[in-house]
């Protein structure tokens, strides 16, 4: 095998170094957001808090657009098969159904769902099913009051005057909706309150919603670099 690879293996070492340098540069640029104390909360700070909160055995489900794109660069699950998301076609609304399925199939594992606020609006009421069947999970809504992956493209193409059409939402109290369904809900507006709220959601033993108010004008690099917006 070594003979067949020949010089390619040596050349790949240089390519790997190039990739590692690019990765380290990206991590350096993200550091300010990861540790930000700003209010409204920087979405990268939320992602960092979630990453630090996950256990070795947590199944992570991402259901959203820009917030899930951002989380993919920060949140690291510890085992294969423990990351679920809408996939390349962006089939939003998988959060609650995937949580129900994961907890039913693997009841001894912790399940964590990161919702975008737009995505939560599609199937959030399925949390009623999770409550009725006693299928607890820790849920977070990254609430930037908008369809930000769409919003960025529209603003880039049409400007502020015409770009903010049909892509903004209200900063709805999704935590109160989940409480009304019988789950645990909590509102978070300060970055230092994220981790304690996650701990309380975990301790509740219920399907939960930690509703985190985010800065609506911060976008993931993935959203800003998508060629469909050029």
SVG drawing of the C-alpha trace seen along z (x, -y; Angstrom):
<svg xmlns="http://www.w3.org/2000/svg" viewBox="-51 -51 58 53">
<polyline fill="none" stroke="black" stroke-width="0.4" points="0.0,0.0 2.9,-2.4 4.5,-1.7 1.2,-2.3 0.7,-5.6 4.3,-6.7 4.8,-10.5 1.1,-11.2 1.3,-10.4 4.1,-13.0 2.2,-15.6 -1.0,-15.0 1.0,-16.0 1.4,-19.5 -2.3,-19.7 -3.3,-18.6 -1.1,-21.4 -2.8,-23.9 -6.2,-22.7 -5.1,-22.8 -3.8,-26.4 -7.2,-27.5 -9.0,-25.7 -6.9,-27.5 -7.4,-30.9 -11.2,-30.3 -11.2,-29.3 -9.2,-32.4 -11.7,-34.6 -14.6,-33.0 -13.0,-33.3 -14.5,-36.7 -18.0,-35.5 -17.5,-32.3 -16.6,-34.3 -18.8,-37.3 -20.7,-38.9 -22.8,-41.1 -26.6,-41.5 -28.5,-40.4 -26.5,-37.2 -24.0,-36.3 -25.1,-33.1 -21.6,-31.6 -21.7,-32.1 -24.8,-30.0 -23.2,-27.3 -20.2,-27.3 -22.3,-26.9 -24.2,-24.0 -21.0,-22.3 -19.7,-22.5 -23.0,-21.2 -23.3,-18.0 -22.3,-14.7 -20.3,-11.9 -23.6,-10.2 -25.9,-13.1 -27.7,-12.8 -27.7,-16.3 -30.4,-17.4 -30.1,-20.6 -33.4,-21.9 -32.9,-25.3 -31.1,-27.3 -28.5,-29.9 -28.2,-28.8 -27.6,-25.2 -25.1,-26.2 -23.3,-28.1 -23.5,-25.3 -21.9,-22.9 -18.6,-24.7 -18.7,-24.7 -20.7,-21.8 -18.9,-18.4 -20.8,-15.2 -18.6,-12.5 -19.8,-9.4 -20.7,-8.5 -24.4,-8.7 -25.1,-11.2 -25.7,-14.2 -29.0,-14.6 -30.1,-17.6 -32.4,-18.5 -29.9,-17.4 -28.7,-19.1 -32.2,-19.8 -33.0,-21.8 -36.1,-20.0 -36.9,-22.2 -39.2,-20.9 -37.3,-17.7 -36.5,-18.8 -39.4,-17.5 -40.1,-14.4 -36.4,-13.4 -36.3,-14.0 -39.4,-11.8 -37.9,-9.0 -34.4,-9.2 -35.7,-9.1 -38.1,-6.2 -35.4,-4.2 -32.7,-5.0 -34.4,-5.9 -31.2,-5.8 -29.5,-8.5 -29.9,-12.2 -31.4,-14.0 -30.7,-17.7 -32.4,-19.8 -31.3,-23.2 -34.2,-24.8 -34.2,-27.9 -37.3,-30.0 -38.6,-29.6 -38.0,-25.8 -39.7,-25.5 -42.9,-27.1 -43.2,-24.1 -43.5,-21.2 -43.0,-22.7 -46.5,-21.6 -45.4,-18.0 -43.8,-18.5 -47.3,-17.8 -46.6,-14.2 -43.3,-14.1 -45.0,-15.3 -47.8,-12.7 -45.4,-9.8 -42.9,-11.0 -40.0,-11.5 -37.8,-14.2 -35.2,-16.2 -33.3,-19.4 -34.5,-21.9 -33.1,-25.3 -34.6,-27.9 -32.0,-30.2 -34.4,-33.2 -33.2,-35.8 -36.8,-36.8 -36.2,-36.0 -35.6,-33.6 -32.0,-34.7 -30.6,-32.4 -33.2,-33.9 -33.0,-37.4 -29.3,-37.7 -29.8,-36.8 -32.7,-39.2 -30.9,-42.1 -27.7,-41.5 -29.7,-41.4 -32.4,-44.1 -31.0,-46.3 -32.6,-47.4 -35.6,-49.0 -36.9,-45.9 -34.9,-43.1 -36.7,-42.8 -40.0,-41.5 -41.6,-38.3 -38.4,-37.2 -38.8,-38.7 -40.5,-37.1 -41.5,-38.2 -39.3,-37.3 -42.1,-35.0 -42.1,-33.4 -41.6,-29.8 -40.7,-28.9 -44.3,-29.7 -45.7,-27.7 -43.8,-24.6 -44.8,-25.3 -48.5,-25.4 -48.0,-22.0 -46.7,-20.6 -43.0,-20.9 -40.3,-23.0 -39.7,-26.6 -37.2,-29.3 -36.3,-32.7 -32.6,-33.7 -31.4,-37.1 -28.0,-37.2 -25.0,-35.0 -24.1,-34.1 -27.5,-32.6 -27.4,-30.1 -25.6,-27.3 -27.6,-27.4 -30.8,-27.4 -29.6,-24.3 -28.9,-22.6 -32.4,-23.4 -33.9,-22.1 -32.0,-18.8 -32.9,-18.5 -36.6,-19.0 -37.0,-15.6 -39.4,-17.1 -39.4,-18.1 -38.0,-21.6 -37.5,-24.9 -34.7,-27.3 -35.7,-30.3 -32.4,-32.3 -32.7,-35.8 -30.0,-36.3 -28.6,-39.2 -30.6,-39.2 -27.9,-40.9 -25.1,-38.2 -25.0,-35.6 -23.0,-32.4 -20.1,-32.4 -21.9,-29.5 -24.9,-31.7 -22.9,-34.7 -20.8,-32.5 -23.7,-30.7 -23.4,-31.1 -27.2,-31.4 -26.9,-34.9 -24.2,-36.1"/>
</svg>
